[in-house]
Amino acid sequence: MSSESQHSEGGARSGQSEHGDDAIVEKKLVLFDEDGRPVGDKSADFSSSLGEISRAHAPIVFQRWKEVPDQKKDLIWELISKEFVVTGTTQALVLKKANEYWRKYKSKLRKIHDKFRTDEERKRNCPGCVRQEDWERFVDNESMEAAKLRRVKGKISREAAKARHRSGRKGSARLAHDMKKKNPNTLVTRTLVYVALHTNDDGTCPTEEHRDEVESIKEIAAKDPSSTLLDLDHDPVARVYGPDSKGRVRGMGSGVTKRGLDASAPAKYQLKKQKEKESALVGEVENLKVLYQKMQEDVNIMKSAQGSNAQFSPDSSHLNHHGPAPDGFPSELSSVSCKLYSMRRVHVASGRAILGEEGNQEIIQTYDVVLDLVLVPTAQSTHMETLGEEEIGGIIEWPKAFTVFNC
C-alpha cells in the first residue's frame, strides 16, 4: 500500500481502484488472538494499513484521541473493515490500536517540530505530508504549557523504563502466536513471553541494568516450572517486579490491562470451552476416519480371501487331505486340511476344518477347526487371547473368509 496519501485530514487513500468505491475488492483474512490483537501472516499488513488510515483520517489538530470526532473514528473502522475480515476483533479494540498509531505519528512530527527554535520557523517548515493549516495548529498546540509538561513527563518515564523489549514491530501478541505455532503442545505463559521479549536469541539480556531481573525470573521458573502457571499476581514476573498496576500488564503488550483481562475472563473461559469441544469433535472425526479406513482395508482383505477360497470351496474337486471328523462330531461330517490367516493376510496357523454343517445354517461365518500347528503364537485367537494359549489338537472357531484349504 502506498504512503503517498498521508494528509492529516480527508482525502482518498492511495491505491484505490480506478473503478471507484463500488469496485469489488477481496478482503484479506487476518487472525486475531483472544485479546483481539492481530497475529499471523497478515498481521503486519493489517497494522500497516491501520496506521496509514489513522494518519490519513485522524487530524493532528487534536491534542488527545478522545477529541477526535466519532465520525472520523467510524470512517477508520469502515475503511479497515473493507480491506480486512475483522470478525475476530471489535471496533473498540481496532480504534484503540488506531489511537496508538496516531500518537506515534504525532511523535514523529514532534521530531521535525523540535529541529527549529521558534514557532515562526516551525510553521515555515511544514512537512510535505501535512496540510499547512493543520501543521500551524499542531505547532500552536505543542507550544501550550500543558503539552510541554506532558512531554517532560513522557521523557522521564521513558528514561526510567529499564525493561525495553527487543521484539521490534512484532510485539508480544505476534511473538506469543509464533511460539504457540512452533510448539503447539506447549502452554505459552506470560513468563515465557516476557523472557523471550527481553532476551537475545542466545538467552542473554541486551540491557545490563535489566539483566538481574530477567535472570531472577528465569531462575524462579527453572526451579519451579509450575509457578509459570500461576495468575498474574503470583507468577515469576510478578514475584520479581510485584503485581502490575491496572493500567498495564508486563509482557502482554499495549492495550492489555488487568481491568480488561478481569472483565473479559468469563467470555474467554466460554470461548476456551467452546474451542475444546470443537477440538474434541475434530479429534473424534479424525478417529472415525482412521477406523473407517481400517475397516475398508479389512473388507478388502476379506473379499480377497473369499476370492482365494472360491477354487477351494468344500464342493471343489481340487480338495484333498480329506479325513473323518474328530470324536464328538457326527459321523457324516468330514475334515479338510486348511491354513488359517489373520486379518492382515498373514499365515498364522494350520489345521483341519470340519465340513458338512453348511446345510444346517443359511450362512456359515466360521469353521470349527482342529488346531494342528501354530506359526504365530502372538496372533489373536477366537477363544483365548492368543493362538499361543490354545491347545494343539483342540477345536477353535476361525472366520470362513480367512480360511484357505490346501489343494
C-alpha positions as CSV (number, residue, x, y, z in Angstrom):
1,M,0.0,0.0,0.0
2,S,1.4,3.4,-1.0
3,S,2.2,6.0,1.7
4,E,1.8,9.0,-0.6
5,S,-1.6,9.9,0.8
6,Q,-0.9,10.9,4.4
7,H,-2.7,14.1,4.8
8,S,-3.9,14.8,8.3
9,E,-7.5,15.1,7.3
10,G,-9.7,13.9,4.5
11,G,-8.6,12.7,1.1
12,A,-8.8,9.2,-0.5
13,R,-6.4,6.5,0.3
14,S,-3.8,5.8,-2.4
15,G,-4.1,2.5,-4.3
16,Q,-7.9,3.0,-4.7
17,S,-9.5,1.1,-7.5
18,E,-9.9,3.1,-10.7
19,H,-13.4,1.9,-10.8
20,G,-14.2,3.8,-7.6
21,D,-15.5,2.8,-4.2
22,D,-18.0,0.3,-5.7
23,A,-15.4,-1.9,-7.1
24,I,-15.4,-5.4,-5.5
25,V,-12.2,-6.0,-3.6
26,E,-11.5,-9.3,-1.9
27,K,-10.9,-8.9,1.8
28,K,-7.8,-10.2,3.4
29,L,-8.2,-12.7,6.2
30,V,-6.3,-11.7,9.4
31,L,-6.1,-13.8,12.6
32,F,-6.7,-12.3,16.0
33,D,-5.7,-13.6,19.4
34,E,-8.0,-14.0,22.3
35,D,-7.4,-10.3,23.2
36,G,-8.5,-9.2,19.8
37,R,-5.0,-8.3,18.6
38,P,-3.8,-9.2,15.0
39,V,-1.4,-12.1,14.7
40,G,-0.3,-14.4,12.0
41,D,0.9,-13.9,8.4
42,K,-1.4,-10.9,7.6
43,S,-1.0,-9.1,10.9
44,A,1.8,-6.9,9.6
45,D,-0.3,-5.9,6.6
46,F,-3.2,-5.1,8.9
47,S,-1.1,-3.0,11.2
48,S,0.5,-1.1,8.3
49,S,-2.9,-0.4,6.7
50,L,-4.5,0.7,10.0
51,G,-1.5,3.0,10.7
52,E,-1.9,4.6,7.2
53,I,-5.7,5.0,7.6
54,S,-5.2,6.5,11.0
55,R,-2.7,9.1,9.8
56,A,-4.9,10.0,6.9
57,H,-8.2,10.4,8.7
58,A,-7.4,11.3,12.3
59,P,-6.5,15.0,12.2
60,I,-3.3,16.1,14.1
61,V,-5.0,19.3,15.1
62,F,-6.5,17.5,18.1
63,Q,-4.3,17.0,21.2
64,R,-6.0,13.8,22.5
65,W,-7.7,10.9,20.9
66,K,-10.9,11.5,22.7
67,E,-11.2,14.8,21.0
68,V,-11.1,13.2,17.5
69,P,-14.8,13.2,16.2
70,D,-16.7,10.0,16.2
71,Q,-17.3,10.5,12.5
72,K,-13.6,10.2,11.8
73,K,-13.2,7.1,14.1
74,D,-16.2,5.4,12.4
75,L,-14.6,6.1,9.0
76,I,-11.3,4.5,10.1
77,W,-13.3,1.4,11.2
78,E,-15.2,1.3,8.0
79,L,-12.1,1.6,5.8
80,I,-10.1,-1.1,7.6
81,S,-13.3,-3.4,7.6
82,K,-13.5,-3.1,3.8
83,E,-9.9,-4.3,3.4
84,F,-9.7,-7.0,6.1
85,V,-12.0,-9.6,7.7
86,V,-12.3,-8.3,11.2
87,T,-14.8,-10.7,12.7
88,G,-12.2,-11.8,15.3
89,T,-12.0,-8.4,17.0
90,T,-14.1,-5.4,17.9
91,Q,-14.3,-1.8,16.7
92,A,-13.2,-0.6,20.2
93,L,-10.0,-2.7,20.0
94,V,-9.2,-1.6,16.5
95,L,-9.7,2.1,17.3
96,K,-7.5,1.7,20.4
97,K,-4.8,0.5,18.1
98,A,-5.5,3.3,15.7
99,N,-5.0,5.7,18.6
100,E,-1.6,4.2,19.3
101,Y,-0.6,4.7,15.6
102,W,-1.9,8.2,15.6
103,R,0.1,9.1,18.7
104,K,3.3,7.6,17.2
105,Y,2.7,9.6,14.0
106,K,2.4,12.8,16.1
107,S,5.6,11.8,17.9
108,K,7.5,11.7,14.6
109,L,6.1,15.1,13.7
110,R,7.4,16.5,17.0
111,K,10.9,15.5,16.0
112,I,10.5,17.8,13.0
113,H,9.0,20.4,15.3
114,D,12.0,20.3,17.6
115,K,14.5,21.0,14.9
116,F,13.6,24.6,14.9
117,R,13.9,27.2,17.7
118,T,10.9,29.4,17.2
119,D,7.3,28.7,16.3
120,E,7.7,31.0,13.3
121,E,10.5,28.8,11.9
122,R,8.5,25.7,12.6
123,K,5.4,27.0,10.8
124,R,7.5,27.9,7.8
125,N,8.9,24.3,7.6
126,C,5.7,22.3,7.2
127,P,6.3,18.6,6.4
128,G,5.2,17.7,2.9
129,C,2.7,15.1,4.1
130,V,0.8,17.6,6.2
131,R,-1.6,20.4,5.3
132,Q,-0.2,23.8,6.2
133,E,-3.2,24.9,8.3
134,D,-3.1,21.6,10.2
135,W,0.6,22.0,10.8
136,E,0.2,25.5,12.2
137,R,-2.4,24.4,14.7
138,F,-0.2,21.5,15.6
139,V,2.7,23.9,16.4
140,D,0.4,26.1,18.4
141,N,-0.8,23.1,20.4
142,E,2.8,22.0,21.1
143,S,3.6,25.5,22.5
144,M,1.0,25.2,25.2
145,E,2.3,24.7,28.7
146,A,0.2,21.6,29.3
147,A,1.6,20.0,26.2
148,K,5.2,20.8,27.2
149,L,4.5,19.3,30.7
150,R,3.2,16.1,29.1
151,R,6.3,15.8,27.0
152,V,8.6,16.2,30.0
153,K,6.7,13.5,32.0
154,G,6.8,11.2,29.0
155,K,10.6,11.7,28.6
156,I,11.2,10.9,32.3
157,S,9.0,7.7,32.0
158,R,10.9,6.5,29.0
159,E,14.3,7.0,30.6
160,A,13.1,5.2,33.7
161,A,12.0,2.2,31.7
162,K,14.7,-0.4,32.0
163,A,12.7,-3.3,30.6
164,R,12.8,-2.4,26.9
165,H,11.8,-5.3,24.8
166,R,13.5,-6.4,21.6
167,S,10.6,-7.7,19.5
168,G,10.6,-4.7,17.2
169,R,7.4,-4.4,15.2
170,K,6.3,-7.9,16.1
171,G,5.3,-7.1,19.6
172,S,4.2,-9.6,22.3
173,A,1.0,-10.7,20.6
174,R,2.7,-11.9,17.4
175,L,5.6,-13.3,19.4
176,A,3.2,-15.4,21.6
177,H,1.4,-16.6,18.5
178,D,4.6,-17.7,16.8
179,M,5.7,-19.5,20.0
180,K,2.3,-21.4,20.1
181,K,2.6,-22.2,16.4
182,K,6.1,-23.5,16.8
183,N,5.3,-25.6,19.9
184,P,1.5,-26.3,19.8
185,N,1.7,-28.8,22.7
186,T,3.4,-26.3,25.0
187,L,1.5,-23.8,27.1
188,V,2.7,-20.3,26.3
189,T,2.6,-18.4,29.6
190,R,3.1,-14.7,30.4
191,T,6.5,-15.7,31.9
192,L,7.8,-17.4,28.7
193,V,6.7,-14.4,26.5
194,Y,8.2,-11.9,28.9
195,V,11.6,-13.7,28.9
196,A,11.5,-14.0,25.1
197,L,10.7,-10.3,24.7
198,H,13.6,-9.2,26.9
199,T,16.4,-11.6,25.8
200,N,18.5,-12.2,22.7
201,D,18.4,-15.4,20.7
202,D,21.2,-16.8,22.8
203,G,19.3,-16.2,26.0
204,T,21.3,-13.2,27.2
205,C,19.7,-9.9,28.2
206,P,20.5,-6.9,25.9
207,T,20.3,-4.3,28.7
208,E,22.7,-4.6,31.6
209,E,20.6,-2.6,34.1
210,H,17.7,-5.1,33.4
211,R,19.8,-8.3,33.4
212,D,19.3,-9.1,37.1
213,E,15.6,-9.0,37.0
214,V,15.4,-11.2,33.9
215,E,17.8,-13.8,35.4
216,S,15.8,-13.9,38.6
217,I,12.6,-14.6,36.6
218,K,14.4,-17.4,34.7
219,E,15.8,-18.9,37.9
220,I,12.3,-19.0,39.6
221,A,10.8,-20.6,36.5
222,A,13.6,-23.2,36.3
223,K,13.3,-24.1,40.0
224,D,9.6,-24.3,40.0
225,P,8.1,-24.7,36.4
226,S,4.6,-24.8,37.8
227,S,5.0,-21.2,39.1
228,T,4.6,-20.0,35.5
229,L,1.0,-21.3,35.5
230,L,0.0,-19.1,38.5
231,D,-2.1,-16.0,38.0
232,L,-0.6,-12.6,37.0
233,D,-0.2,-11.5,40.7
234,H,1.9,-14.6,41.6
235,D,3.8,-15.8,38.6
236,P,7.6,-15.4,38.3
237,V,7.3,-11.9,36.7
238,A,5.1,-10.7,39.5
239,R,7.4,-12.1,42.1
240,V,10.3,-10.1,40.7
241,Y,8.5,-6.9,39.9
242,G,5.5,-7.0,42.1
243,P,1.8,-7.0,40.9
244,D,1.1,-5.0,37.8
245,S,-1.0,-1.8,38.0
246,K,-4.4,-1.6,36.5
247,G,-3.1,0.3,33.5
248,R,-0.7,-2.3,32.1
249,V,0.4,-5.9,32.2
250,R,4.1,-6.7,31.7
251,G,4.8,-9.0,28.8
252,M,1.3,-8.7,27.4
253,G,1.8,-5.7,25.1
254,S,0.0,-2.4,24.6
255,G,-3.8,-2.3,25.0
256,V,-3.9,-5.1,27.6
257,T,-4.8,-4.1,31.1
258,K,-5.6,-6.0,34.3
259,R,-9.1,-4.5,34.4
260,G,-9.7,-5.5,30.8
261,L,-8.4,-9.1,31.5
262,D,-10.7,-9.4,34.5
263,A,-13.7,-8.1,32.6
264,S,-13.1,-10.5,29.6
265,A,-12.2,-13.6,31.7
266,P,-15.8,-15.1,31.7
267,A,-16.1,-14.6,27.9
268,K,-12.6,-16.1,27.4
269,Y,-13.5,-19.1,29.6
270,Q,-16.6,-19.8,27.5
271,L,-14.5,-19.4,24.3
272,K,-11.9,-21.8,25.6
273,K,-14.6,-24.4,26.5
274,Q,-16.1,-24.0,23.0
275,K,-12.7,-24.5,21.4
276,E,-12.1,-27.6,23.5
277,K,-15.4,-29.0,22.4
278,E,-14.6,-28.2,18.7
279,S,-11.2,-29.8,19.1
280,A,-12.7,-32.9,20.7
281,L,-15.2,-33.2,17.9
282,V,-12.4,-32.8,15.3
283,G,-10.4,-35.5,17.1
284,E,-13.4,-37.8,17.1
285,V,-14.0,-37.2,13.4
286,E,-10.3,-38.0,12.7
287,N,-10.5,-41.2,14.8
288,L,-13.6,-42.2,12.9
289,K,-11.8,-41.6,9.6
290,V,-8.9,-43.8,10.7
291,L,-11.3,-46.5,11.9
292,Y,-13.3,-46.4,8.6
293,Q,-10.1,-46.7,6.6
294,K,-9.0,-49.7,8.7
295,M,-12.4,-51.3,8.2
296,Q,-12.2,-50.7,4.5
297,E,-8.8,-52.4,4.4
298,D,-10.2,-55.3,6.4
299,V,-13.2,-55.6,4.0
300,N,-10.8,-55.6,1.0
301,I,-8.8,-58.4,2.7
302,M,-12.0,-60.4,3.4
303,K,-13.0,-60.0,-0.2
304,S,-9.6,-61.1,-1.4
305,A,-9.7,-64.1,1.0
306,Q,-13.2,-65.1,-0.3
307,G,-11.9,-64.9,-3.8
308,S,-9.0,-67.2,-2.9
309,N,-11.4,-69.6,-1.3
310,A,-13.5,-69.9,-4.4
311,Q,-11.4,-72.6,-6.0
312,F,-11.0,-74.4,-2.7
313,S,-14.7,-74.5,-1.7
314,P,-15.9,-77.7,0.0
315,D,-17.6,-78.7,-3.2
316,S,-14.4,-78.3,-5.3
317,S,-12.9,-81.3,-7.0
318,H,-9.5,-80.0,-6.1
319,L,-9.9,-80.7,-2.4
320,N,-7.7,-83.4,-0.9
321,H,-6.4,-84.2,2.5
322,H,-9.9,-85.3,3.5
323,G,-10.4,-87.2,6.7
324,P,-13.1,-88.1,9.1
325,A,-14.4,-85.7,11.7
326,P,-12.8,-85.9,15.1
327,D,-14.5,-87.6,18.0
328,G,-17.6,-85.8,19.3
329,F,-18.8,-84.7,15.8
330,P,-21.5,-86.5,13.7
331,S,-20.1,-89.3,11.6
332,E,-21.4,-87.7,8.4
333,L,-19.1,-84.8,8.8
334,S,-15.5,-84.7,7.4
335,S,-12.3,-82.7,8.0
336,V,-10.2,-80.9,5.4
337,S,-6.7,-79.6,5.9
338,C,-6.5,-75.8,5.8
339,K,-4.4,-72.7,6.5
340,L,-5.6,-70.0,8.9
341,Y,-4.8,-66.4,8.1
342,S,-5.0,-63.2,10.1
343,M,-6.9,-60.1,9.1
344,R,-3.5,-58.8,7.7
345,R,-3.2,-61.8,5.4
346,V,-0.5,-63.5,7.5
347,H,-0.4,-67.3,7.7
348,V,-0.7,-67.8,11.5
349,A,-1.7,-71.4,11.9
350,S,-2.7,-74.7,10.2
351,G,-5.5,-77.2,11.0
352,R,-8.4,-79.2,9.8
353,A,-11.8,-77.6,9.1
354,I,-14.9,-79.6,10.0
355,L,-17.2,-79.6,6.9
356,G,-20.7,-80.8,6.2
357,E,-22.5,-78.4,8.6
358,E,-23.5,-75.9,5.8
359,G,-26.9,-77.3,5.4
360,N,-27.9,-76.6,9.0
361,Q,-27.5,-72.8,8.7
362,E,-28.2,-70.3,6.0
363,I,-24.8,-68.7,6.3
364,I,-21.7,-70.2,7.8
365,Q,-19.5,-67.4,9.1
366,T,-16.9,-69.6,10.8
367,Y,-15.5,-73.1,10.6
368,D,-14.8,-75.4,13.6
369,V,-11.1,-76.1,13.1
370,V,-8.9,-78.7,14.7
371,L,-5.7,-76.8,15.5
372,D,-2.6,-78.7,14.3
373,L,0.2,-76.1,14.1
374,V,0.7,-72.6,15.4
375,L,3.1,-70.4,13.4
376,V,2.5,-67.0,15.1
377,P,1.8,-67.6,18.8
378,T,1.0,-63.9,19.3
379,A,-1.8,-63.8,16.7
380,Q,-5.2,-63.1,18.1
381,S,-7.4,-66.2,18.6
382,T,-11.2,-66.6,18.8
383,H,-11.2,-68.4,22.1
384,M,-8.1,-67.4,24.1
385,E,-6.4,-64.1,23.8
386,T,-3.6,-65.5,21.5
387,L,-3.1,-68.7,19.5
388,G,-0.1,-69.5,21.7
389,E,-2.6,-70.1,24.5
390,E,-4.7,-72.6,22.5
391,E,-4.2,-76.3,22.9
392,I,-2.8,-78.2,19.9
393,G,-5.5,-80.7,18.8
394,G,-8.2,-78.6,20.3
395,I,-11.2,-77.1,18.5
396,I,-11.2,-73.4,17.6
397,E,-13.5,-71.3,15.5
398,W,-12.0,-69.4,12.6
399,P,-13.6,-66.9,10.2
400,K,-14.5,-68.6,6.9
401,A,-13.1,-65.6,5.0
402,F,-9.7,-66.2,6.4
403,T,-9.6,-70.0,5.9
404,V,-7.8,-71.3,2.9
405,F,-8.0,-75.0,2.0
406,N,-4.9,-77.0,0.9
407,C,-5.0,-78.4,-2.6
